[in-house]
Amino acid sequence: MSGCESAVQANARLRHLVGGGARELAVGFDTPTRTGLDSPAPAAFGLVGHRGVPVDSIDDMRVLLGGLPLARITVSLAADACAAPLLVLYRLVAEEHGAPAGRLAGSVGNDVLTELLLADPGPFPLRASLRLARDVCAYGLAELPRWRCLTVRGHRLAGAGADPTQEIAFTVAAGAEYLLAAAAAGLDPAAVAARTALCVAAARTGRGTRAKLRVVRRLWADTVHARLGPAPTPRLHVVVPGHTLTAAPASAGLEAAVADLLDRVGRLGGLLAVLERHRGPELFGVHGAGRPAPHPRLARPWTSSHAVRALQTERLAKLRAWRVQPAVDEALLRLCRAAQGDGNILHPLREALASRATLGEVCTVLRETWAPNPRPSPTEP
């Protein structure tokens, strides 16, 4: 998806695809949406609608999905750090369409660790981001039986300059880290693995691609089974990247190199510990983990997004004028308290978004609650 799109334009395109027989759709979101910002936010200037759809509230999701047979199609939501609110909004609108959770099929990225390896600090602290990713997996296992709630997009590392050794090692290490977090929360790692996908970039030849996939399977078994016991190998996807394809080394040499890098990561305490210590650059020399920032680092402004931003600003003004503000405030308060505890965030998140809280508002509550120096908990009026 490129250019600038509103939810109306994106809906027209999706309906055209479905009318032509498509049953698998991909929905991309603009940078502000993917980083937890409402369209009128100063940091979103010039980026609203660029390379994706702006979704600020349930009203935008209603427009985006209007007229689509959600119970009969598969939808992929390209969202990582903000996978939780976007997945909840999707389900809320699907239920309004009469599509029960059991019939919804699709996937969401939910891969925060790879984003951090690519030097994107994300809207939330590292451990909070991992908790949110874990909560999305738990929510999917409990309530969305046909939904894949984790896609480790290792091919993005190749696009950033990683060689096949680094790409495979960090893809496997990230997948293992998600399963460890799931197990620590009482989830079945095997069930999470069965609903997970690992993506790697295609090699220059079919033989090279097959060699990469064999190494992923073997190293996944060695890494995950050793720490968590038997767990199925996630679904493997090969992505043809936009950059020049690289030649994969011979299978034996590649496997040895990946195993050595995974061993180094393991000696440092795992990928989570590597990212917490900001030691990514010494293992992955192209990019390293970024330090948390008050707002995501955004690309340069695109003047063609001004009209979309103006439209979104007007829509949000109308939403705030018509919603029941005390109900929104109470829902955000419950979300804050849930974020301070250990329960699944997606249930209070659903209440807040259903009351017409905006994506930026719920993300602000989570960001401020999980900040190193959080604000005092709000009290009842």
C-alpha positions as CSV (number, residue, x, y, z in Angstrom):
1,M,0.0,0.0,0.0
2,S,1.5,3.4,-1.0
3,G,0.4,6.9,-1.3
4,C,-2.2,8.5,1.0
5,E,-5.4,6.8,1.8
6,S,-8.4,7.5,4.0
7,A,-10.5,4.8,5.5
8,V,-13.1,5.5,2.8
9,Q,-10.6,5.0,-0.1
10,A,-9.2,1.9,1.5
11,N,-12.7,0.4,2.0
12,A,-13.5,1.0,-1.7
13,R,-10.3,-0.8,-2.7
14,L,-10.9,-3.8,-0.4
15,R,-14.5,-4.1,-1.6
16,H,-13.3,-4.1,-5.2
17,L,-10.8,-6.9,-4.4
18,V,-13.5,-9.0,-2.7
19,G,-15.8,-8.4,-5.6
20,G,-13.1,-9.7,-7.9
21,G,-13.0,-13.0,-5.9
22,A,-10.3,-12.2,-3.3
23,R,-10.7,-14.0,0.0
24,E,-7.4,-13.0,1.6
25,L,-6.9,-9.3,2.3
26,A,-4.0,-7.3,3.8
27,V,-4.6,-4.1,5.6
28,G,-1.7,-1.7,6.3
29,F,-1.9,1.2,8.7
30,D,-0.1,4.5,8.6
31,T,2.8,5.4,10.8
32,P,0.8,7.4,13.4
33,T,-1.6,4.5,13.9
34,R,1.1,1.9,14.1
35,T,2.9,4.0,16.8
36,G,-0.1,4.8,18.9
37,L,-0.8,8.4,17.9
38,D,-4.0,10.1,16.9
39,S,-3.9,11.8,13.5
40,P,-4.1,15.4,15.0
41,A,-1.0,14.8,17.2
42,P,1.9,17.1,16.4
43,A,4.2,14.1,15.9
44,A,1.8,12.8,13.2
45,F,2.1,15.8,11.0
46,G,2.8,14.9,7.4
47,L,2.4,11.2,8.0
48,V,-1.4,10.7,8.3
49,G,-2.5,8.2,5.6
50,H,1.0,7.7,4.2
51,R,1.6,4.1,3.2
52,G,-1.4,2.9,5.2
53,V,-4.8,3.8,6.6
54,P,-5.3,6.1,9.6
55,V,-7.5,4.4,12.2
56,D,-8.1,6.7,15.2
57,S,-11.2,5.1,16.7
58,I,-13.9,2.5,16.2
59,D,-15.6,4.9,13.8
60,D,-12.7,4.7,11.4
61,M,-12.6,0.9,11.7
62,R,-16.3,0.8,10.9
63,V,-15.7,2.8,7.7
64,L,-12.7,0.7,6.8
65,L,-14.6,-2.6,7.1
66,G,-18.0,-1.5,5.9
67,G,-19.7,-4.0,3.5
68,L,-17.0,-6.7,3.8
69,P,-18.0,-10.3,4.5
70,L,-15.8,-10.7,7.5
71,A,-17.0,-14.1,8.3
72,R,-16.0,-15.4,4.9
73,I,-12.6,-13.8,4.3
74,T,-9.1,-13.8,5.9
75,V,-7.7,-10.5,6.9
76,S,-4.0,-9.8,7.8
77,L,-3.5,-6.7,10.0
78,A,0.0,-5.2,9.5
79,A,0.5,-4.0,13.1
80,D,3.1,-4.8,15.7
81,A,3.5,-2.5,18.7
82,C,-0.2,-1.5,18.4
83,A,-1.5,-4.9,17.4
84,A,-3.7,-5.1,20.6
85,P,-6.0,-2.1,20.0
86,L,-6.3,-2.7,16.3
87,L,-7.2,-6.4,16.8
88,V,-9.8,-5.4,19.4
89,L,-11.3,-2.8,17.1
90,Y,-11.4,-5.3,14.3
91,R,-13.3,-7.8,16.5
92,L,-15.7,-5.1,17.8
93,V,-16.7,-4.1,14.2
94,A,-16.9,-7.7,13.1
95,E,-19.4,-8.5,15.8
96,E,-21.4,-5.5,14.8
97,H,-21.5,-7.1,11.3
98,G,-22.9,-10.3,12.8
99,A,-19.6,-12.2,12.4
100,P,-18.9,-14.1,15.7
101,A,-15.4,-14.5,17.0
102,G,-15.3,-18.2,16.1
103,R,-15.7,-17.5,12.4
104,L,-13.1,-14.7,12.2
105,A,-9.9,-15.8,10.4
106,G,-6.8,-13.8,10.0
107,S,-3.5,-12.7,11.4
108,V,-1.7,-9.8,13.1
109,G,2.0,-9.1,13.2
110,N,2.5,-8.4,16.9
111,D,6.3,-8.7,16.5
112,V,7.8,-6.0,18.8
113,L,11.2,-7.6,19.2
114,T,12.2,-7.4,15.5
115,E,11.1,-3.8,15.5
116,L,13.5,-3.1,18.4
117,L,16.3,-4.8,16.5
118,L,15.6,-2.4,13.7
119,A,16.3,0.5,16.0
120,D,12.6,1.5,16.4
121,P,12.0,2.4,20.1
122,G,8.3,1.8,19.9
123,P,5.6,3.5,21.9
124,F,6.1,1.4,25.0
125,P,9.0,0.2,27.1
126,L,10.5,-3.2,26.1
127,R,9.0,-5.4,28.8
128,A,5.7,-3.7,28.5
129,S,5.7,-4.3,24.8
130,L,6.5,-8.0,25.3
131,R,3.7,-8.2,27.9
132,L,1.3,-6.7,25.4
133,A,2.4,-9.1,22.7
134,R,1.9,-12.0,25.1
135,D,-1.6,-10.7,26.0
136,V,-2.5,-10.6,22.3
137,C,-1.5,-14.3,22.1
138,A,-3.5,-15.2,25.2
139,Y,-6.5,-13.4,23.9
140,G,-6.3,-15.2,20.5
141,L,-5.9,-18.6,22.1
142,A,-9.0,-18.0,24.4
143,E,-11.3,-16.1,22.0
144,L,-10.2,-16.2,18.4
145,P,-9.7,-19.9,17.4
146,R,-9.0,-19.1,13.7
147,W,-6.6,-16.2,14.3
148,R,-2.8,-16.2,14.1
149,C,-1.7,-13.7,16.7
150,L,2.1,-13.7,16.2
151,T,4.2,-13.3,13.0
152,V,7.9,-13.0,13.5
153,R,9.0,-11.0,10.4
154,G,12.6,-11.9,10.2
155,H,12.7,-10.9,6.5
156,R,12.7,-7.3,7.6
157,L,16.2,-7.9,9.1
158,A,17.4,-9.0,5.7
159,G,16.0,-5.8,4.2
160,A,18.0,-3.8,6.7
161,G,21.2,-5.5,5.7
162,A,21.4,-8.6,7.8
163,D,23.1,-11.6,6.3
164,P,21.3,-15.0,6.3
165,T,23.1,-16.0,9.5
166,Q,21.9,-13.0,11.4
167,E,18.4,-13.1,9.9
168,I,17.8,-16.7,10.9
169,A,19.4,-16.5,14.3
170,F,17.4,-13.4,15.4
171,T,14.2,-14.8,13.9
172,V,14.5,-18.0,15.9
173,A,15.7,-16.1,19.0
174,A,12.7,-13.7,18.8
175,G,10.3,-16.6,18.4
176,A,11.8,-18.4,21.4
177,E,11.5,-15.3,23.5
178,Y,7.8,-14.9,22.8
179,L,7.3,-18.6,23.8
180,L,9.2,-18.1,27.0
181,A,7.1,-15.1,27.9
182,A,4.0,-17.1,27.1
183,A,5.1,-20.0,29.3
184,A,6.0,-17.6,32.2
185,A,2.4,-16.3,32.0
186,G,0.9,-19.8,32.2
187,L,0.2,-20.3,28.6
188,D,0.9,-23.5,26.7
189,P,4.0,-22.8,24.6
190,A,3.0,-25.5,22.1
191,A,-0.4,-23.9,21.6
192,V,1.3,-20.5,21.0
193,A,3.8,-22.0,18.6
194,A,1.0,-23.6,16.6
195,R,-0.5,-20.1,16.1
196,T,2.8,-18.5,15.2
197,A,4.5,-17.8,11.8
198,L,8.1,-17.2,11.1
199,C,9.0,-15.2,8.0
200,V,12.4,-15.3,6.2
201,A,13.5,-13.6,3.0
202,A,13.9,-15.7,-0.1
203,A,17.4,-16.5,-1.2
204,R,18.8,-16.0,-4.7
205,T,17.9,-19.5,-5.7
206,G,15.3,-22.0,-4.8
207,R,18.0,-24.3,-3.4
208,G,19.3,-21.5,-1.2
209,T,15.8,-20.8,0.1
210,R,15.2,-24.4,0.9
211,A,18.5,-24.5,2.8
212,K,17.4,-21.5,4.9
213,L,14.1,-23.2,5.8
214,R,15.9,-26.4,6.8
215,V,18.2,-24.5,9.1
216,V,15.2,-22.6,10.7
217,R,13.5,-25.9,11.4
218,R,16.6,-27.6,12.9
219,L,17.7,-24.6,15.0
220,W,14.1,-24.0,16.2
221,A,14.0,-27.5,17.5
222,D,17.4,-27.2,19.2
223,T,16.7,-23.8,20.7
224,V,13.1,-24.1,21.8
225,H,12.9,-27.8,22.7
226,A,16.0,-27.4,25.0
227,R,14.3,-24.7,27.0
228,L,10.6,-25.5,26.8
229,G,10.2,-29.1,25.7
230,P,8.5,-30.2,22.5
231,A,6.8,-27.5,20.6
232,P,5.6,-27.6,17.0
233,T,7.6,-25.6,14.4
234,P,5.6,-22.5,13.5
235,R,4.3,-22.0,10.0
236,L,7.2,-20.9,7.8
237,H,6.7,-18.2,5.2
238,V,9.1,-17.1,2.5
239,V,8.9,-13.4,1.5
240,V,10.4,-12.1,-1.7
241,P,12.1,-8.8,-0.5
242,G,12.2,-5.6,-2.4
243,H,16.0,-5.5,-2.1
244,T,18.6,-7.5,-4.0
245,L,18.4,-11.2,-3.2
246,T,21.4,-12.7,-1.5
247,A,23.0,-16.1,-1.9
248,A,22.6,-18.4,1.1
249,P,25.8,-20.3,2.2
250,A,25.9,-24.1,2.0
251,S,23.4,-25.6,4.5
252,A,26.0,-27.1,6.8
253,G,28.0,-23.9,7.0
254,L,24.9,-21.8,7.5
255,E,23.6,-24.0,10.3
256,A,26.9,-23.9,12.1
257,A,27.1,-20.1,11.9
258,V,23.5,-19.6,13.0
259,A,24.0,-22.0,15.9
260,D,27.1,-20.1,17.0
261,L,25.3,-16.8,16.9
262,L,22.3,-18.2,18.9
263,D,24.8,-19.6,21.4
264,R,26.2,-16.1,21.9
265,V,22.7,-14.7,22.3
266,G,22.0,-17.4,24.9
267,R,25.1,-16.7,26.9
268,L,24.0,-13.1,27.1
269,G,20.7,-14.2,28.6
270,G,18.5,-14.3,25.5
271,L,17.3,-11.8,23.1
272,L,15.3,-9.9,25.7
273,A,18.4,-9.3,27.8
274,V,20.4,-8.3,24.7
275,L,17.9,-5.6,23.9
276,E,17.6,-4.4,27.5
277,R,21.3,-3.9,27.6
278,H,21.3,-2.2,24.2
279,R,23.9,-4.7,23.0
280,G,22.2,-5.3,19.7
281,P,24.8,-3.5,17.6
282,E,27.6,-5.9,18.6
283,L,25.6,-8.8,17.4
284,F,23.7,-7.2,14.6
285,G,26.0,-4.6,13.0
286,V,23.6,-2.9,10.7
287,H,21.1,-1.6,13.2
288,G,20.8,-1.8,16.9
289,A,18.1,-1.5,19.5
290,G,16.9,2.0,20.0
291,R,16.5,3.6,23.4
292,P,13.0,4.5,24.5
293,A,11.9,7.9,23.4
294,P,8.9,10.1,24.4
295,H,7.5,9.8,20.9
296,P,8.4,7.4,18.0
297,R,10.9,8.6,15.5
298,L,9.0,9.4,12.4
299,A,10.0,9.9,8.8
300,R,10.0,13.2,7.0
301,P,6.6,14.9,6.3
302,W,4.6,14.1,3.2
303,T,2.5,17.1,2.1
304,S,0.0,14.9,0.3
305,S,-1.2,13.7,3.7
306,H,-2.5,17.1,4.8
307,A,-6.0,16.6,3.4
308,V,-6.3,13.2,5.1
309,R,-5.1,14.7,8.4
310,A,-7.7,17.5,8.1
311,L,-10.4,14.9,7.5
312,Q,-9.3,12.8,10.5
313,T,-9.1,15.9,12.7
314,E,-12.7,16.8,11.8
315,R,-13.9,13.2,12.4
316,L,-12.3,13.1,15.9
317,A,-13.8,16.4,16.8
318,K,-17.3,15.1,16.0
319,L,-16.6,11.8,17.9
320,R,-15.6,13.7,21.0
321,A,-18.6,15.9,20.8
322,W,-21.0,13.0,20.5
323,R,-19.5,10.4,22.8
324,V,-20.4,10.0,26.5
325,Q,-17.3,11.5,28.1
326,P,-17.8,10.2,31.7
327,A,-18.1,6.6,30.3
328,V,-14.8,7.1,28.4
329,D,-13.1,8.5,31.4
330,E,-14.2,5.5,33.6
331,A,-13.1,3.0,30.9
332,L,-9.6,4.7,30.6
333,L,-9.3,4.6,34.4
334,R,-10.0,0.9,34.5
335,L,-7.5,0.4,31.7
336,C,-4.9,2.3,33.8
337,R,-5.5,0.1,36.8
338,A,-5.3,-3.0,34.7
339,A,-2.0,-1.9,33.2
340,Q,-0.6,-1.6,36.8
341,G,-1.6,-5.2,37.5
342,D,-0.9,-8.5,35.8
343,G,-4.2,-9.3,34.1
344,N,-4.8,-9.4,30.3
345,I,-4.9,-5.8,29.0
346,L,-7.1,-6.6,26.0
347,H,-10.3,-6.9,28.1
348,P,-10.3,-3.4,29.6
349,L,-8.8,-2.2,26.3
350,R,-12.0,-3.5,24.6
351,E,-14.2,-1.6,27.0
352,A,-12.3,1.6,26.4
353,L,-12.4,1.4,22.6
354,A,-16.1,0.3,22.6
355,S,-16.9,3.5,24.6
356,R,-15.3,5.4,21.7
357,A,-12.0,6.2,23.3
358,T,-9.4,6.9,20.6
359,L,-6.4,4.8,19.8
360,G,-4.1,7.6,20.8
361,E,-6.0,8.0,24.2
362,V,-5.6,4.3,25.1
363,C,-2.0,4.2,24.0
364,T,-1.3,7.4,26.1
365,V,-2.7,5.7,29.2
366,L,-0.6,2.7,28.6
367,R,2.5,4.7,27.8
368,E,2.2,6.9,30.9
369,T,1.4,3.9,33.2
370,W,4.3,1.9,32.0
371,A,6.8,4.9,31.9
372,P,9.9,4.6,34.1
373,N,8.4,7.3,36.3
374,P,4.6,6.8,35.9
375,R,2.1,9.3,36.8
376,P,0.1,8.6,40.1
377,S,-2.9,6.4,39.5
378,P,-6.0,8.6,38.9
379,T,-8.7,8.4,41.5
380,E,-12.5,8.4,41.2
381,P,-14.1,11.8,41.1
